[in-house]
Amino acid sequence: KSAEWFYRLHNKISTPKIEENVGDFRLMSREIVENIKLLPERNLFMKGILSWVGGQTDVVEYARAERVAGNSKFNGWKLWKLALEGITSFSTFPLRIWMYIGVSVSALSLIYAMWMIIDKLMWGNPVPGYPSLMTAILFLGGIQLIGIGI
């Protein structure tokens, strides 16, 4: 069930799309192997790499037999790390989220800064130090998040 969710999420936000419920065992041409070896990535998300490199693919269907001995070594934590690796390796979606958060934080802090200036000029209210300092920090933090997302 969790694999279905992962495939659905990954294929919605990432390119290239990866085929669902496809095993990791492959017969590859020398050209594909050499192309994969040229990649600078250290942590290879093979399902994405194999979809990305391309080449002719043929499907050999088979019925998966039940595991006869032992248990899977892939616990929930390892599956979570694999899912994050797949999404962050082939998607700009997480970066775009941080950019939108940065734009929002910067815009809100700028609006609040303008309110503090108008409040001071129109009604003569003193500008307290803590809110003005926090406004500046939030504005610059938002700018940094925008930079991360670009």
Residue frames as a rotation matrix with the C-alpha (Angstrom) as fourth column:
LYS 1
0.568 0.823 0.000 0.00
0.823 -0.568 0.000 0.00
0.000 0.000 -1.000 0.00
SER 2
0.500 -0.436 -0.748 2.76
0.116 -0.823 0.556 2.47
-0.858 -0.365 -0.361 0.90
ALA 3
-0.593 -0.718 0.364 4.53
0.441 0.088 0.893 1.65
-0.674 0.690 0.264 -2.37
GLU 4
-0.015 0.681 0.732 1.40
0.988 -0.102 0.115 2.66
0.153 0.725 -0.671 -4.29
TRP 5
0.833 0.314 -0.456 1.34
0.439 -0.876 0.199 6.00
-0.337 -0.366 -0.868 -2.46
PHE 6
0.011 -0.926 -0.377 5.02
0.116 -0.373 0.921 6.55
-0.993 -0.054 0.103 -3.20
TYR 7
-0.608 -0.238 0.758 4.67
0.730 0.207 0.651 5.78
-0.312 0.949 0.048 -6.91
ARG 8
0.379 0.839 0.391 1.62
0.910 -0.415 0.008 8.02
0.169 0.353 -0.920 -7.20
LEU 9
0.783 -0.134 -0.608 3.36
0.198 -0.872 0.448 10.93
-0.590 -0.471 -0.656 -5.40
HIS 10
-0.237 -0.971 -0.010 6.65
0.230 -0.066 0.971 10.48
-0.944 0.228 0.239 -7.24
ASN 11
-0.513 0.049 0.857 5.02
0.850 0.170 0.499 10.35
-0.121 0.984 -0.129 -10.67
LYS 12
0.625 0.777 0.071 2.91
0.780 -0.624 -0.031 13.41
0.020 0.075 -0.997 -9.87
ILE 13
0.904 -0.238 -0.355 5.81
-0.080 -0.911 0.406 15.69
-0.420 -0.338 -0.842 -8.85
SER 14
0.012 -0.997 0.070 8.88
-0.231 0.065 0.971 14.20
-0.973 -0.028 -0.230 -10.56
THR 15
0.907 0.080 -0.413 10.30
-0.420 0.239 -0.875 13.60
0.029 0.968 0.250 -13.99
PRO 16
-0.625 0.441 -0.644 10.95
-0.533 0.362 0.765 11.08
0.571 0.821 0.009 -15.36
LYS 17
0.423 0.816 0.395 7.97
-0.902 0.336 0.272 8.98
0.089 -0.471 0.878 -14.41
ILE 18
-0.771 -0.627 0.113 8.85
-0.636 0.768 -0.076 5.59
-0.039 -0.130 -0.991 -12.99
GLU 19
-0.200 0.700 -0.685 6.90
-0.392 0.584 0.711 2.47
0.898 0.411 0.158 -13.72
GLU 20
0.119 0.350 0.929 4.89
-0.993 0.026 0.118 1.11
0.017 -0.937 0.350 -10.83
ASN 21
0.613 0.169 0.772 5.54
-0.457 0.872 0.172 -2.34
-0.645 -0.459 0.612 -9.38
VAL 22
0.788 -0.479 -0.386 8.60
-0.230 0.353 -0.907 -2.99
0.571 0.804 0.168 -11.50
GLY 23
0.833 -0.510 -0.214 11.46
0.498 0.523 0.692 -4.96
-0.241 -0.683 0.690 -10.03
ASP 24
0.632 -0.681 -0.370 15.01
-0.558 -0.731 0.393 -3.67
-0.538 -0.042 -0.842 -9.81
PHE 25
-0.083 -0.665 0.742 16.48
0.240 0.710 0.663 -6.60
-0.967 0.233 0.100 -11.73
ARG 26
0.722 0.272 -0.637 17.46
-0.464 -0.494 -0.736 -5.53
-0.514 0.826 -0.230 -15.25
LEU 27
0.156 -0.681 0.715 19.32
0.814 0.499 0.297 -6.81
-0.560 0.536 0.632 -18.26
MET 28
0.721 0.073 -0.689 21.06
-0.106 -0.971 -0.214 -3.76
-0.684 0.227 -0.693 -19.73
SER 29
0.803 -0.489 0.340 23.12
0.458 0.143 -0.877 -3.07
0.380 0.860 0.339 -22.80
ARG 30
-0.084 -0.936 -0.342 26.73
0.995 -0.095 0.016 -1.96
-0.047 -0.339 0.939 -22.39
GLU 31
-0.475 -0.054 0.878 25.73
0.395 -0.905 0.158 1.53
0.786 0.422 0.451 -23.64
ILE 32
0.578 0.754 0.313 23.20
-0.026 -0.366 0.930 1.98
0.816 -0.546 -0.191 -20.80
VAL 33
0.685 -0.388 -0.617 25.70
0.729 0.360 0.583 0.73
-0.004 -0.848 0.529 -18.21
GLU 34
-0.398 -0.894 0.204 28.35
0.899 -0.425 -0.109 3.17
0.184 0.140 0.973 -19.46
ASN 35
-0.169 0.428 0.888 25.85
0.111 -0.887 0.448 6.05
0.979 0.174 0.103 -19.38
ILE 36
0.859 0.491 -0.144 24.95
0.160 0.010 0.987 5.22
0.486 -0.871 -0.070 -15.77
LYS 37
0.351 -0.812 -0.466 28.63
0.932 0.254 0.260 5.01
-0.093 -0.525 0.846 -14.81
LEU 38
-0.441 -0.519 0.732 29.18
0.646 -0.750 -0.143 8.53
0.623 0.410 0.666 -16.18
LEU 39
0.528 0.739 0.419 26.67
0.202 -0.589 0.783 10.02
0.825 -0.329 -0.460 -13.72
PRO 40
-0.450 -0.783 0.429 28.24
-0.209 -0.374 -0.903 11.97
0.868 -0.496 0.004 -10.83
GLU 41
0.434 0.711 0.553 25.56
-0.713 -0.104 0.693 10.97
0.551 -0.695 0.462 -8.28
ARG 42
-0.723 -0.653 0.228 26.70
-0.634 0.494 -0.596 9.08
0.276 -0.575 -0.770 -5.21
ASN 43
-0.615 0.615 0.493 23.34
-0.103 0.557 -0.824 7.83
-0.782 -0.557 -0.279 -3.94
LEU 44
-0.903 0.239 -0.358 21.68
-0.366 0.010 0.931 6.35
0.226 0.971 0.078 -6.96
PHE 45
-0.154 0.931 0.331 17.91
-0.465 0.227 -0.856 5.99
-0.872 -0.286 0.398 -6.98
MET 46
-0.850 -0.434 0.299 18.03
0.008 0.556 0.831 3.24
-0.527 0.709 -0.469 -9.57
LYS 47
-0.056 0.893 0.446 14.33
0.838 0.285 -0.465 3.26
-0.543 0.347 -0.765 -10.48
GLY 48
0.728 0.309 -0.612 14.64
0.051 -0.915 -0.401 6.91
-0.683 0.261 -0.682 -11.47
ILE 49
-0.210 -0.900 -0.381 18.08
-0.533 -0.221 0.816 6.57
-0.819 0.374 -0.434 -13.07
LEU 50
-0.718 -0.080 0.691 16.93
0.384 0.783 0.490 3.71
-0.580 0.617 -0.531 -15.29
SER 51
0.388 0.889 0.242 13.86
0.796 -0.191 -0.574 5.66
-0.464 0.415 -0.782 -16.40
TRP 52
0.643 -0.172 -0.746 15.99
-0.173 -0.982 0.076 8.76
-0.746 0.080 -0.662 -16.99
VAL 53
-0.422 -0.907 -0.009 18.80
-0.276 0.119 0.954 7.14
-0.864 0.405 -0.300 -18.99
GLY 54
0.303 0.662 -0.686 16.29
-0.878 -0.084 -0.470 5.70
-0.369 0.745 0.556 -21.43
GLY 55
-0.826 -0.549 -0.125 16.94
-0.543 0.718 0.435 2.99
-0.149 0.427 -0.892 -23.95
GLN 56
-0.184 0.758 -0.626 14.71
-0.589 0.425 0.688 0.27
0.787 0.495 0.368 -25.29
THR 57
-0.681 0.025 0.732 12.80
-0.665 0.398 -0.632 -1.63
-0.307 -0.917 -0.254 -22.64
ASP 58
-0.251 0.631 -0.734 10.90
-0.342 0.651 0.678 -4.86
0.906 0.421 0.052 -22.80
VAL 59
-0.055 0.348 0.936 8.79
-0.998 -0.008 -0.056 -6.29
-0.012 -0.937 0.348 -20.02
VAL 60
-0.565 -0.054 -0.823 9.06
-0.100 0.995 0.003 -9.85
0.819 0.084 -0.568 -18.78
GLU 61
0.138 0.708 0.693 6.07
-0.884 -0.227 0.408 -10.56
0.446 -0.669 0.595 -16.58
TYR 62
-0.536 -0.254 -0.805 6.27
0.112 0.924 -0.366 -13.12
0.837 -0.287 -0.467 -13.82
ALA 63
0.668 0.743 0.036 4.38
-0.024 -0.028 0.999 -14.03
0.743 -0.669 -0.001 -10.67
ARG 64
-0.249 -0.758 0.603 6.22
-0.711 -0.280 -0.646 -13.07
0.658 -0.589 -0.469 -7.52
ALA 65
0.114 0.208 -0.971 6.57
0.397 0.887 0.237 -16.00
0.911 -0.412 0.019 -5.18
GLU 66
0.943 0.209 0.257 6.27
-0.166 -0.373 0.913 -15.56
0.287 -0.904 -0.317 -1.45
ARG 67
0.011 -0.961 0.276 9.52
-0.860 -0.150 -0.488 -15.17
0.511 -0.232 -0.828 0.45
VAL 68
0.535 0.191 -0.823 10.56
0.015 0.972 0.235 -18.64
0.845 -0.139 0.517 1.58
ALA 69
0.259 -0.502 -0.825 13.12
0.943 0.317 0.103 -17.67
0.210 -0.805 0.555 4.21
GLY 70
-0.689 -0.653 -0.314 14.13
0.721 -0.664 -0.198 -14.67
-0.080 -0.363 0.928 6.24
ASN 71
0.462 0.787 -0.408 12.64
0.722 -0.601 -0.343 -11.21
-0.515 -0.136 -0.846 6.45
SER 72
0.546 -0.216 0.810 13.11
0.557 -0.629 -0.543 -8.06
0.626 0.747 -0.223 4.45
LYS 73
-0.278 -0.730 -0.625 15.93
0.956 -0.276 -0.103 -5.86
-0.097 -0.626 0.774 5.73
PHE 74
-0.723 0.089 0.685 14.05
0.210 -0.916 0.342 -2.78
0.658 0.391 0.644 4.49
ASN 75
-0.401 0.574 -0.714 12.36
0.873 0.003 -0.488 -1.40
-0.278 -0.819 -0.502 7.58
GLY 76
0.623 0.779 0.071 10.18
0.772 -0.597 -0.220 1.70
-0.129 0.192 -0.973 7.63
TRP 77
0.490 -0.506 -0.709 13.13
-0.031 -0.824 0.566 4.06
-0.871 -0.255 -0.420 8.16
LYS 78
-0.600 -0.758 0.257 15.05
0.200 0.169 0.965 2.70
-0.775 0.630 0.050 5.16
LEU 79
-0.152 0.639 0.754 11.93
0.987 0.138 0.083 2.91
-0.051 0.757 -0.651 2.99
TRP 80
0.778 0.419 -0.468 11.42
0.458 -0.889 -0.034 6.52
-0.430 -0.188 -0.883 4.11
LYS 81
0.031 -0.868 -0.496 15.04
-0.146 -0.495 0.857 7.38
-0.989 0.045 -0.142 3.21
LEU 82
-0.665 -0.228 0.711 14.65
0.586 0.431 0.686 5.69
-0.463 0.873 -0.154 -0.19
ALA 83
0.325 0.870 0.371 11.45
0.944 -0.275 -0.182 7.64
-0.056 0.409 -0.911 -0.87
LEU 84
0.710 -0.122 -0.693 13.12
0.092 -0.960 0.263 10.95
-0.698 -0.250 -0.671 0.06
GLU 85
-0.402 -0.915 0.019 16.10
0.043 0.002 0.999 10.10
-0.915 0.403 0.038 -2.14
GLY 86
-0.430 0.307 0.849 13.79
0.877 0.367 0.311 9.38
-0.216 0.878 -0.427 -5.07
ILE 87
0.643 0.764 0.046 11.78
0.759 -0.629 -0.168 12.55
-0.100 0.144 -0.985 -4.66
THR 88
0.640 -0.426 -0.640 14.71
-0.087 -0.867 0.490 14.91
-0.764 -0.258 -0.592 -4.05
SER 89
-0.415 -0.850 0.326 16.81
0.249 0.239 0.939 13.38
-0.875 0.470 0.112 -6.84
PHE 90
-0.745 0.157 0.648 14.23
0.667 0.159 0.728 13.80
0.011 0.975 -0.223 -9.58
SER 91
0.329 0.924 0.194 11.99
0.881 -0.374 0.288 16.67
0.339 0.076 -0.938 -8.52
THR 92
-0.739 -0.476 0.476 12.22
0.300 -0.866 -0.401 20.41
0.603 -0.154 0.783 -8.05
PHE 93
0.244 0.968 0.065 8.94
0.291 -0.137 0.947 20.36
0.925 -0.212 -0.315 -6.13
PRO 94
0.429 -0.085 -0.899 10.54
0.903 0.032 0.428 20.54
-0.008 -0.996 0.090 -2.62
LEU 95
-0.676 -0.725 -0.132 12.65
0.713 -0.689 0.130 23.52
-0.185 -0.006 0.983 -3.72
ARG 96
-0.551 0.550 0.628 9.62
0.195 -0.646 0.738 25.28
0.811 0.529 0.249 -5.16
ILE 97
0.483 0.719 -0.499 7.76
0.666 0.069 0.743 24.79
0.569 -0.691 -0.446 -1.88
TRP 98
0.016 -0.559 -0.829 10.60
0.916 -0.323 0.236 26.56
-0.400 -0.764 0.507 -0.01
MET 99
-0.866 -0.296 0.403 10.59
0.458 -0.792 0.404 29.34
0.200 0.535 0.821 -2.58
TYR 100
-0.066 0.928 0.366 6.85
0.267 -0.337 0.903 29.92
0.961 0.158 -0.226 -2.07
ILE 101
0.547 0.186 -0.816 7.31
0.827 0.027 0.561 29.89
0.127 -0.982 -0.139 1.71
GLY 102
-0.451 -0.820 -0.353 10.15
0.827 -0.532 0.180 32.41
-0.336 -0.210 0.918 1.32
VAL 103
-0.698 0.282 0.658 8.02
0.290 -0.728 0.620 34.71
0.654 0.624 0.427 -0.84
SER 104
0.369 0.922 -0.119 5.19
0.446 -0.063 0.893 34.51
0.816 -0.382 -0.434 1.70
VAL 105
0.339 -0.313 -0.887 7.43
0.922 -0.078 0.380 35.19
-0.188 -0.947 0.262 4.71
SER 106
-0.735 -0.677 0.021 9.17
0.661 -0.710 0.241 38.10
-0.148 0.191 0.970 2.97
ALA 107
-0.461 0.637 0.618 5.90
0.265 -0.566 0.781 39.61
0.847 0.524 0.092 1.76
LEU 108
0.564 0.717 -0.410 4.25
0.591 -0.003 0.807 39.37
0.577 -0.697 -0.425 5.18
SER 109
0.078 -0.600 -0.796 7.27
0.915 -0.273 0.295 40.86
-0.395 -0.752 0.528 6.95
LEU 110
-0.842 -0.348 0.412 7.41
0.509 -0.765 0.394 43.67
0.178 0.542 0.821 4.38
ILE 111
0.000 0.929 0.369 3.71
0.321 -0.350 0.880 44.41
0.947 0.118 -0.298 4.92
TYR 112
0.627 0.205 -0.752 4.25
0.768 -0.002 0.640 44.47
0.130 -0.979 -0.159 8.68
ALA 113
-0.423 -0.846 -0.324 7.29
0.849 -0.495 0.186 46.75
-0.317 -0.196 0.928 8.28
MET 114
-0.686 0.246 0.684 5.22
0.307 -0.755 0.580 49.16
0.659 0.608 0.442 6.19
TRP 115
0.444 0.883 -0.152 2.50
0.477 -0.089 0.875 49.05
0.759 -0.461 -0.460 8.85
MET 116
0.272 -0.414 -0.868 5.06
0.927 -0.128 0.352 49.95
-0.257 -0.901 0.349 11.54
ILE 117
-0.789 -0.593 0.160 6.32
0.612 -0.740 0.277 52.89
-0.046 0.317 0.947 9.45
ILE 118
-0.338 0.757 0.559 2.80
0.219 -0.514 0.829 54.17
0.915 0.403 0.008 8.72
ASP 119
0.548 0.531 -0.646 1.86
0.711 0.111 0.695 53.73
0.441 -0.840 -0.316 12.39
LYS 120
-0.172 -0.715 -0.677 4.88
0.902 -0.391 0.184 55.83
-0.396 -0.579 0.712 13.41
LEU 121
-0.904 -0.254 0.344 4.32
0.398 -0.791 0.464 58.56
0.154 0.557 0.816 10.80
MET 122
-0.261 0.901 0.347 0.54
0.198 -0.301 0.933 58.87
0.945 0.312 -0.100 11.14
TRP 123
0.730 0.678 -0.085 -0.05
0.152 -0.040 0.988 58.40
0.666 -0.734 -0.133 14.85
GLY 124
0.202 -0.746 0.634 3.42
-0.717 -0.554 -0.423 58.92
0.667 -0.369 -0.647 16.32
ASN 125
0.962 0.137 0.236 3.49
-0.262 0.703 0.661 55.54
-0.075 -0.698 0.712 18.04
PRO 126
0.086 -0.993 0.083 7.01
-0.906 -0.043 0.420 54.47
-0.414 -0.112 -0.904 19.00
VAL 127
0.550 -0.020 -0.835 8.50
-0.526 0.768 -0.365 51.59
0.648 0.640 0.412 17.04
PRO 128
0.729 -0.282 0.623 9.52
-0.505 0.394 0.768 48.93
-0.462 -0.875 0.145 19.55
GLY 129
-0.133 -0.946 -0.294 12.86
-0.954 0.041 0.298 47.23
-0.270 0.320 -0.908 18.99
TYR 130
-0.523 -0.119 0.844 11.84
-0.171 0.985 0.033 43.57
-0.835 -0.127 -0.535 19.13
PRO 131
0.483 0.751 0.449 9.13
0.310 0.333 -0.890 43.63
-0.819 0.569 -0.072 16.42
SER 132
0.779 -0.230 -0.583 11.26
-0.594 -0.570 -0.568 45.70
-0.202 0.789 -0.581 14.06
LEU 133
-0.328 -0.934 0.142 14.22
-0.860 0.357 0.364 43.38
-0.391 -0.003 -0.920 14.60
MET 134
-0.306 0.298 0.904 12.05
0.110 0.954 -0.278 40.30
-0.946 0.014 -0.324 14.02
THR 135
0.780 0.607 -0.154 10.61
-0.037 -0.201 -0.979 41.88
-0.625 0.769 -0.135 10.88
ALA 136
0.355 -0.738 -0.573 14.09
-0.930 -0.341 -0.138 42.43
-0.094 0.582 -0.808 9.46
ILE 137
-0.586 -0.589 0.556 15.18
-0.573 0.787 0.230 38.90
-0.573 -0.184 -0.799 10.39
LEU 138
0.058 0.697 0.715 12.05
0.242 0.685 -0.688 37.35
-0.969 0.213 -0.129 8.86
PHE 139
0.816 0.216 -0.537 12.41
-0.404 -0.452 -0.795 39.40
-0.414 0.865 -0.282 5.69
LEU 140
-0.030 -0.922 -0.385 16.03
-0.999 0.016 0.040 38.35
-0.031 0.386 -0.922 5.20
GLY 141
-0.559 -0.094 0.824 15.17
-0.285 0.955 -0.085 34.74
-0.778 -0.282 -0.561 6.11
GLY 142
0.514 0.817 0.263 12.45
0.090 0.253 -0.963 34.78
-0.853 0.518 0.056 3.48
ILE 143
0.615 -0.386 -0.688 14.93
-0.781 -0.417 -0.465 36.12
-0.107 0.823 -0.558 0.92
GLN 144
-0.503 -0.832 0.233 17.28
-0.802 0.550 0.232 33.24
-0.321 -0.071 -0.944 1.78
LEU 145
-0.203 0.513 0.834 14.47
0.082 0.858 -0.508 30.71
-0.976 -0.034 -0.216 1.30
ILE 146
0.822 0.443 -0.359 13.72
-0.274 -0.245 -0.930 32.26
-0.500 0.863 -0.080 -2.09
GLY 147
0.143 -0.873 -0.467 17.40
-0.989 -0.136 -0.050 31.86
-0.020 0.469 -0.883 -2.98
ILE 148
-0.595 -0.306 0.743 17.35
-0.409 0.911 0.047 28.21
-0.692 -0.276 -0.667 -1.93
GLY 149
0.173 0.818 0.548 14.28
0.182 0.521 -0.834 27.58
-0.968 0.244 -0.059 -4.06
ILE 150
0.690 0.079 -0.719 15.64
-0.609 -0.473 -0.637 29.16
-0.391 0.878 -0.278 -7.23
